[in-house]
Amino acid sequence: MSGVLGLLLVSVSVGLSNFAGAIGIGLSGISARTRLRVGIAFGLFEALMPIAGLLLGQAVAGYLGHVAKYVGSAILVLVGAYTIWQGRRVTSETEHPAPQRAEIETHRLIITALALSIDNLAVGFALAVYHIQIVLAAVTIGVISVALSLLGLELGSRLGTRIEAWSEELGGSVLILVGLAIAVGILG
């Protein structure tokens, strides 16, 4: 029973970074298609990274475990900075604000999902020590990650409609803050 509770706590813990990242994405407005794409991407990456960690071997994961959160953090900070830059560039090029229901670019979505889940490589090894079935762990982590991502998207969207003019800058700032929070150990 303690293994299942541990799995649930780990799932919520790793899903919180997705929740925070999804708020940043949701700030610029989200459509049903974006919800689906973000939920699937975040859930898949969160679920598959522990399996990849298990398959890579304990020596590699031990090394990556110390570095992975910093790599993921750096990627999030860079994606956040890029988002802010794009928001300012689009606003300066047009007299009208960006459309509220903008779609996130696929490459940005994949990079963000990867950055948010890269530290889960080490989670695969930790879960193996507790003799939890890796498929059960992957499904549990994926489902909780999708749920928290959708919740974050909704929260970000509701906030975004109130602060539409600054949504890209705020979204990028949230991603930067999530990256920094992961680097210092607050999230992830």
N, C-alpha and C positions, 0 to 999 in steps of 0.2 A: 504494500500500500504506500509506503514512503517513496518507492520508486516512481509511482504514478504521480504523487504529489510533487515530487522533485521535477518530473517531466513537465507538469503544468506550470510550475513556477519558472522553469527555464524557458518554456515557450512564451510566457507572458513577458519575461525579461527581454528576450531577443526580439519580440514583437513590438516592444515600446519604441525602439528606434524607427521601425516602419510607421508606427502611429505618428511620430513626430515628423518624419519625412513626408508622409502623406498630407499632413496639415499644410506644409509648404507647397506641395503640388496643388492642393485644393484651393489655395488662396487665389489662384489666377482663374478660377471658374472651371467646373468639370461637367462633362456630359456623361450620359449613361455609358457610352463607349469608353470614355476615359476611366471611369470607375472599374469597368471590367478589365481593361488592359492593366491598370495599376494593381488591382487585386490579384490577377493571375501572375504578373511578373514578380511582385513582392512575395507572394505565397510560394511560387515555384523556387525562387532563389533561396528563400528561407528554409524550405523543405529539403532541397537538394544539397545545400552546402554541408550539413552534417554528414550526409552519405558520402559526399566527395572527401570530406575530412577523414572518414573511416577508411576509405579506399586508398588514400594517399600514404597512409602509414604513420605510425606514431612518431617517428623521428622527424619527418617533415612537418607534421602538425605541431609538434613541440616547438620547432623553430618558428613557424608561421604564427603560432598562438601569441607570441610576444609582439610580433610585428604587425599582425593582421589588423588589429584595431586602429593602428596609426595609418596604415595604407588606406583602409576604408574611410577613416576620418579625413585624410588629405583629399581623397576623391570627392567626398561630400562637400568639403570647403570649396574645391575647384568648381564643382557643378553649381553650387550656390552662387559663387562669384560670376560664373558664366550667365546664370539666370538673371542676376542683377544687371549685368552688362547688356544682355539681350533686351531686357525690359526698358532700359534707358535708351537704347539704340532705336527700338521700335517707336517709342514715344516721341523721340526727337525727329524721326523720319516722317511721321504722320501727325496731322492735327487732331485726329480722333484717337481715343484710347484703344488699346488692343481689345478685340472682342472678348466678352466675358466667358464664352464657352470655348476657349482655345484648346486645341489638342496638344498634349505633350508629345514632343518628337520621340520616335522610337529609340534612337540611340541615347538620348538623355534618360529615358525611362530605364533602359537596360543598365546603363552605367550607375544610375542611382540605386537600382535594386541590387546590383553587385556590390556596391560600396556599403550598403546597409547590411548585407548578409555575409561579407567576407570573413568576419570574425567567427562565424558559425562553423568554420572548418574544425576548430578546436572543440566545439560542442559535441561533434560526433565521437570524439575520443572520450570525453567526459561521460557521455551517456553509455558508451560501451563498457566502461568500468562498472557502472551500476547494473549491468546485465539487462538493459531495456532493449527490446527489439528495435532495431534501427528504422524499420519501415513504420512501426507504430509512432516512433519519435518524429520521423519526417512528416507523417500525416498530421500529427497533433500540432507540431510547430507550424506547418503550412496553413492549417485551418485557423489557428489563433492569429497568425500573421495576417491572413486575408481579412479576418474580422476587424482587427485593430487598424489595418490600412483603410478599410472602408469607413470606419468610424472617424479616422483622421481626415480623410477626404471630405466627408460631410461637414465636419467642424471647420476645416479650412475653407470650404465653399461658402458656408454661412458667414464666416468672417470676411471672406473676399467680396461678397456682395455689398458689404458695408464700407469697405475701404478699397474699392475697385481701382482707383487711380494709382495706388501704390502696391498693388497686389504682386507684381513680379519682384519688386525690390524686397517686399516683406517675405515672399516665398523663398527667395534666394537667401535672405538673412536667416530664416528658420533652418534651411539646409546647412548653412555654415554653423549655426549654433548646435545643431544635432551632431555634426562632425566633430566640433570641439568637445561636446559633452561625451561622445564616445571616446575621444582621445584621453580625456582626464578620468574616465571611468564612471561617469554618472549614468550613462546609458550603455547598453550592449553588454 
